[in-house]
């Protein structure tokens, strides 16, 4: 029975971290393409692999915060 409690607690932390990731990403427009504008663009669009790595890093940070590490 204790094993189920430990697993459900870990799953709960993962769910909370995922919700935190979604909140941060939506609040900051993280991962969304930049709207084209007139003039010169100072930064090129990030590669999809870079965006995935950034999201995974952000999720790891969220999980650490939720876990109290």
BELMO-V128407 format. One line per field, one symbol per residue. burial: 1 if it has 9 or more other ideal C-beta (glycine too) atoms within 8 Angstrom, else 0. Layout:
BEGIN
burial: ???
END
This chain:
BEGIN
burial: 000000000000110111011001100001000000000000000000001001100110011011000
END
